[in-house]
C-alpha cells in the first residue's frame, strides 16, 4: 500500500495518473491532505465516491489518533500522545507564545542514541517515523486547536538525522507550496551530532535552524553524557558546524543541558566559550529535566545564571530556555513511557 501522504506533489501527480486520473485531481487531493488537513479520504468531498474507493484500496491514509492530551496548569503547554496505525506511540508538544503557536514533534519511535539524561532513549529505538507520521503530528494539533501552527521544532523523541531521508521529505512537504507552507526559517531540527549527516544537510542549503546538542565543553565529559561522543569528537562536530554555517549562512544553536556538579562550573563555561570562539552561534542553556530512571540533578538557578554570565563575559550569545510543561511529563519520552507502563500493568 502506498503511503499517500508521504508523496510530494509531483509523485502524487504520477500516482494519480497511474489510476487514470488527471492532474487536477492530484491537486485537489494534495490540498485536502496538506492544507485542509482532512483526516480521511471520506472528507475529500470533491473527489468522486469511485475515486475515493480506489484510493482506499491502493493506498494508506495516515491519520494519527490522539489517545491522551495533558495540559499544563502552569503555562498552558499541551502534550499529545498519538497512537500510530501499528500500535506504537509518539509524543508531541504544543507551546503557545505571544509570537505564535510552536509544535515540537518526534521523528522516531524511541531512540538509539543513548543520551544519559533523556527518557526517550530508555528502551532503545523501535522504528523511524514516516514523513506522513511526522507531518500529521502537526496537522492533528492544528486541527485540534483551530489555530495556525507557525513554528515547528523536530526535537521530540528520536534523533532526526538518524531518520535522514524521511526528515528531508517531511521538510519539503511542510515548507513548500501546496501545504500549510511553514517557512523554513520557522523550522528547527535538532541533532546529537551525527557528523556525516550534518555535512550532507549543509549541501541541501535549507534555511532552517540546526540545533546541536552539545552538553559538555570537552570530549571526556561529553562521553559521560552522550555515547555519540565516542564516535565523533567535539572538534569533528564543530568543524561540521562551521561548514554548515558557511554553506547555509544560518547561525547554529547549541543546546546545553546543565547537570549539577557535572557540567555547570565556571571552568566548564570558560572552556565551552573557548571552543565556540569564532563560530556564529547561539547557546541555549537548559536546566535538565529530572527523569525518574536517571540520577542526574538539575543545576541550581544561581548556577545557571552564573554559567550564562560567564559565557557572556567571553562574548558568547546565550539564553536560558524558558521551561514549559514541567507539570505534565515535560521531558521528551516521559508521557509515552508512563502510558506504556500503565498499559502493561493493566494487562
C-alpha positions as CSV (number, residue, x, y, z in Angstrom):
1,X,0.0,0.0,0.0
2,X,1.3,3.4,-0.9
3,X,1.8,5.9,1.9
4,X,0.0,8.6,0.0
5,X,0.5,11.5,2.5
6,X,4.3,11.0,2.2
7,X,4.3,11.6,-1.6
8,X,5.4,15.0,-2.8
9,X,3.2,16.8,-5.3
10,X,5.0,15.6,-8.4
11,X,4.9,12.0,-7.1
12,X,1.2,12.3,-6.3
13,X,0.5,13.5,-9.9
14,X,2.3,10.4,-11.2
15,X,0.4,8.2,-8.8
16,X,-3.0,9.6,-9.7
17,X,-2.1,9.3,-13.4
18,X,-1.5,5.6,-12.8
19,X,-5.1,5.4,-11.5
20,X,-6.2,7.0,-14.7
21,X,-6.9,10.4,-13.1
22,X,-6.0,13.9,-14.4
23,X,-3.5,16.3,-12.8
24,X,-6.2,18.5,-11.2
25,X,-7.3,15.5,-9.1
26,X,-3.9,15.2,-7.6
27,X,-4.0,19.0,-6.8
28,X,-7.4,18.5,-5.1
29,X,-6.2,15.6,-3.0
30,X,-2.9,17.3,-2.1
31,X,-4.9,20.3,-0.9
32,X,-7.2,18.0,1.2
33,X,-4.2,16.3,2.8
34,X,-1.8,19.1,3.4
35,X,-3.8,22.3,3.5
36,X,-7.3,21.4,4.6
37,X,-5.9,18.7,6.8
38,X,-8.6,16.1,6.1
39,X,-8.5,13.1,8.4
40,X,-9.6,10.5,5.8
41,X,-10.4,10.1,2.1
42,X,-14.1,10.4,3.1
43,X,-13.6,14.1,3.8
44,X,-12.3,14.8,0.3
45,X,-15.8,15.6,-0.9
46,X,-14.9,16.9,-4.4
47,X,-13.5,13.5,-5.3
48,X,-16.0,11.0,-6.6
49,X,-17.0,8.1,-4.5
50,X,-15.5,5.8,-7.1
51,X,-12.1,7.5,-6.8
52,X,-12.2,7.6,-3.1
53,X,-12.8,3.9,-3.0
54,X,-10.0,3.3,-5.5
55,X,-7.7,5.3,-3.2
56,X,-8.7,3.3,-0.2
57,X,-7.9,0.1,-2.0
58,X,-4.5,1.1,-3.2
59,X,-3.1,3.5,-0.6
60,X,-2.9,4.2,3.1
61,X,-4.1,7.5,4.5
62,X,-2.1,8.2,7.7
63,X,-4.0,10.0,10.4
64,X,-2.7,9.8,14.0
65,X,-5.1,9.1,16.8
66,X,-4.7,11.2,19.9
67,X,-5.0,8.9,23.0
68,X,-4.1,11.4,25.7
69,X,-3.6,15.2,26.0
70,X,-2.1,16.7,29.1
71,X,-2.4,20.5,29.6
72,X,-0.1,22.3,31.9
73,X,-1.7,24.4,34.7
74,X,1.5,26.4,34.8
75,X,1.7,27.8,31.3
76,X,-0.9,26.2,29.0
77,X,1.6,23.9,27.3
78,X,-0.2,20.8,25.9
79,X,1.5,17.4,25.4
80,X,-0.1,15.0,23.0
81,X,0.3,11.2,22.9
82,X,-0.6,9.8,19.5
83,X,-1.2,6.1,18.6
84,X,0.2,5.0,15.2
85,X,-1.5,2.5,13.0
86,X,0.9,-0.3,14.1
87,X,0.1,0.3,17.8
88,X,3.2,2.3,18.6
89,X,3.0,5.7,20.3
90,X,4.7,9.1,19.8
91,X,4.6,12.4,21.7
92,X,4.3,16.0,20.5
93,X,4.1,19.2,22.4
94,X,2.2,22.4,21.7
95,X,3.7,25.6,23.2
96,X,1.8,28.9,22.9
97,X,3.9,32.0,22.7
98,X,2.9,35.7,22.0
99,X,4.6,35.3,18.6
100,X,2.6,32.2,17.6
101,X,2.0,28.5,18.2
102,X,5.0,26.2,18.2
103,X,4.9,22.4,18.0
104,X,7.7,20.1,18.9
105,X,7.4,16.7,17.1
106,X,9.0,13.3,17.3
107,X,11.0,11.8,14.4
108,X,11.3,8.2,15.7
109,X,9.5,5.7,18.0
110,X,12.1,5.5,20.7
111,X,15.8,6.4,20.1
112,X,19.1,4.5,19.9
113,X,21.4,7.4,20.8
114,X,21.5,6.6,24.5
115,X,22.0,10.1,25.9
116,X,22.2,9.6,29.7
117,X,19.7,12.3,30.8
118,X,17.0,11.6,28.2
119,X,13.8,9.4,28.8
120,X,13.3,9.0,25.0
121,X,16.2,6.5,24.7
122,X,15.2,4.2,27.5
123,X,14.1,1.0,25.7
124,X,16.0,1.9,22.5
125,X,14.8,2.5,19.0
126,X,11.6,0.8,17.7
127,X,11.4,2.4,14.3
128,X,11.7,5.5,12.2
129,X,8.6,7.7,11.6
130,X,7.3,8.1,8.1
131,X,7.1,11.7,6.7
132,X,3.3,11.4,6.9
133,X,3.6,10.5,10.6
134,X,5.8,13.5,11.3
135,X,3.5,15.8,9.3
136,X,0.4,14.5,10.9
137,X,1.6,15.4,14.4
138,X,1.4,19.0,13.3
139,X,-1.8,18.6,11.4
140,X,-3.7,16.9,14.2
141,X,-2.6,19.6,16.7
142,X,-3.5,22.4,14.3
143,X,-6.9,20.8,13.7
144,X,-7.4,20.3,17.5
145,X,-6.8,23.9,18.5
146,X,-8.3,25.6,15.4
147,X,-5.3,27.9,15.1
148,X,-2.4,28.0,12.8
149,X,0.9,26.4,13.8
150,X,3.7,28.9,12.9
151,X,6.8,27.2,14.2
152,X,7.9,23.6,14.2
153,X,10.8,22.0,16.2
154,X,11.9,18.5,15.4
155,X,13.3,17.9,18.9
156,X,10.9,15.3,20.4
157,X,11.6,11.6,20.7
158,X,14.3,10.3,18.3
159,X,17.3,11.6,16.5
160,X,16.1,13.4,13.4
161,X,19.3,12.9,11.4
162,X,19.1,9.1,12.1
163,X,15.9,9.2,10.0
164,X,17.5,11.4,7.4
165,X,15.7,10.6,4.1
166,X,12.2,10.8,5.8
167,X,13.2,14.0,7.5
168,X,14.2,15.7,4.2
169,X,10.9,14.6,2.6
170,X,9.0,15.9,5.6
171,X,10.7,19.3,5.4
172,X,10.0,19.8,1.8
173,X,6.3,18.9,2.1
174,X,5.9,21.1,5.2
175,X,7.6,24.2,3.8
176,X,6.8,24.2,0.1
177,X,3.7,25.5,-1.8
178,X,0.5,23.5,-1.6
179,X,0.5,22.6,2.1
180,X,0.5,24.6,5.3
181,X,3.6,26.2,4.0
182,X,5.6,26.9,7.2
183,X,8.7,29.0,6.4
184,X,11.9,27.1,6.6
185,X,13.1,29.9,8.9
186,X,10.5,28.9,11.3
187,X,11.7,25.3,11.4
188,X,14.4,23.9,13.8
189,X,15.9,20.5,13.6
190,X,18.0,19.0,16.4
191,X,20.8,16.5,16.4
192,X,23.0,14.9,19.0
193,X,25.8,15.3,16.5
194,X,25.8,12.8,13.6
195,X,28.7,14.5,11.8
196,X,28.4,13.0,8.3
197,X,24.7,13.8,8.2
198,X,25.4,17.4,9.2
199,X,27.7,17.7,6.2
200,X,25.0,16.2,4.0
201,X,22.4,18.5,5.4
202,X,24.6,21.5,4.6
203,X,24.6,20.6,1.0
204,X,20.7,20.9,0.9
205,X,21.2,24.6,1.7
206,X,17.9,24.8,3.7
207,X,17.1,28.0,5.6
208,X,16.1,26.2,8.8
209,X,17.9,26.3,12.1
210,X,20.2,23.5,13.1
211,X,20.2,22.8,16.9
212,X,23.2,20.7,18.1
213,X,23.0,19.0,21.5
214,X,26.5,19.7,22.9
215,X,26.0,19.5,26.7
216,X,29.7,19.5,27.5
217,X,32.8,21.6,26.8
218,X,35.2,18.6,26.2
219,X,35.2,15.1,24.9
220,X,35.8,13.4,28.2
221,X,32.8,15.0,29.9
222,X,30.7,14.6,26.7
223,X,31.4,10.9,26.6
224,X,29.9,10.6,30.1
225,X,26.6,12.1,28.9
226,X,26.4,11.1,25.2
227,X,27.5,7.8,23.6
228,X,27.7,9.5,20.2
229,X,30.8,11.4,21.6
230,X,32.7,8.0,21.4
231,X,32.3,8.2,17.6
232,X,32.8,11.9,16.9
233,X,35.0,14.3,18.8
234,X,33.9,17.8,19.6
235,X,36.5,19.1,17.2
236,X,35.0,17.0,14.4
237,X,31.5,18.1,15.3
238,X,32.4,21.8,15.4
239,X,34.2,21.5,12.0
240,X,30.9,20.2,10.6
241,X,29.0,23.1,12.2
242,X,31.5,25.7,10.7
243,X,30.8,24.0,7.3
244,X,27.1,24.2,7.9
245,X,27.2,27.9,8.6
246,X,29.5,28.5,5.6
247,X,27.1,26.6,3.2
248,X,23.8,28.0,4.6
249,X,24.5,31.3,6.3
250,X,22.3,30.0,9.2
251,X,23.5,30.5,12.8
252,X,24.0,27.3,14.7
253,X,22.2,26.8,18.0
254,X,23.9,24.7,20.7
255,X,21.8,23.1,23.3
256,X,23.5,22.7,26.6
257,X,21.7,20.8,29.4
258,X,23.0,21.9,32.8
259,X,23.5,19.0,35.3
260,X,24.5,19.9,38.8
261,X,28.2,19.1,39.6
262,X,28.8,17.6,36.1
263,X,29.0,20.4,33.5
264,X,27.9,23.6,35.2
265,X,31.1,25.1,36.7
266,X,32.8,28.4,35.9
267,X,35.6,26.4,34.3
268,X,33.2,24.5,32.2
269,X,31.7,27.8,30.9
270,X,35.1,29.2,30.1
271,X,36.2,26.1,28.3
272,X,32.9,26.0,26.3
273,X,33.4,29.6,25.3
274,X,36.9,28.9,24.1
275,X,35.6,26.0,21.9
276,X,32.9,28.1,20.3
277,X,35.0,31.2,19.7
278,X,34.8,32.3,16.0
279,X,31.6,30.4,15.2
280,X,28.4,32.3,14.5
281,X,26.3,30.5,17.1
282,X,23.8,30.8,20.0
283,X,23.9,28.8,23.2
284,X,20.6,27.7,24.7
285,X,21.0,26.7,28.4
286,X,18.6,24.1,29.6
287,X,18.2,23.2,33.3
288,X,18.0,19.4,32.8
289,X,14.5,17.9,33.3
290,X,14.6,15.3,36.1
291,X,14.0,11.8,34.8
292,X,13.0,9.1,37.3
293,X,15.2,6.5,35.7
294,X,18.3,8.7,35.8
295,X,20.3,10.1,38.8
296,X,21.1,13.5,37.3
297,X,20.1,16.5,39.3
298,X,19.3,19.9,37.7
299,X,21.7,22.8,38.4
300,X,20.5,25.5,40.8
301,X,19.1,28.7,39.4
302,X,22.2,30.5,40.7
303,X,24.5,28.1,38.9
304,X,22.5,28.5,35.6
305,X,22.6,32.3,35.9
306,X,26.4,32.2,36.7
307,X,27.0,29.9,33.7
308,X,25.2,32.4,31.4
309,X,27.1,35.3,32.8
310,X,30.5,33.6,32.3
311,X,29.6,32.8,28.7
312,X,28.5,36.4,28.0
313,X,31.8,37.7,29.5
314,X,33.5,35.7,26.8
315,X,31.3,37.2,24.0
316,X,29.0,34.2,23.6
317,X,25.4,34.8,22.6
318,X,23.4,32.9,25.2
319,X,19.8,32.5,26.6
320,X,18.3,30.3,29.3
321,X,15.4,28.2,27.8
322,X,12.1,29.1,29.3
323,X,10.8,26.0,31.0
324,X,7.5,24.7,29.6
325,X,5.2,21.9,30.8
326,X,7.1,20.8,33.9
327,X,3.9,19.5,35.5
328,X,2.9,17.3,32.5
329,X,5.8,14.9,32.0
330,X,7.6,17.7,30.2
331,X,10.8,15.8,29.3
332,X,11.0,14.0,25.9
333,X,9.7,10.5,26.2
334,X,8.2,10.7,29.6
335,X,4.5,10.6,28.7
336,X,4.9,7.8,26.2
337,X,6.9,5.7,28.8
338,X,4.3,6.3,31.6
339,X,1.4,5.4,29.3
340,X,3.1,2.2,28.1
341,X,4.0,1.2,31.7
342,X,0.4,1.7,32.8
343,X,-1.0,-0.2,29.8
344,X,1.4,-3.1,30.5
345,X,0.4,-3.2,34.2
346,X,-3.3,-3.4,33.4
347,X,-3.0,-6.4,31.2
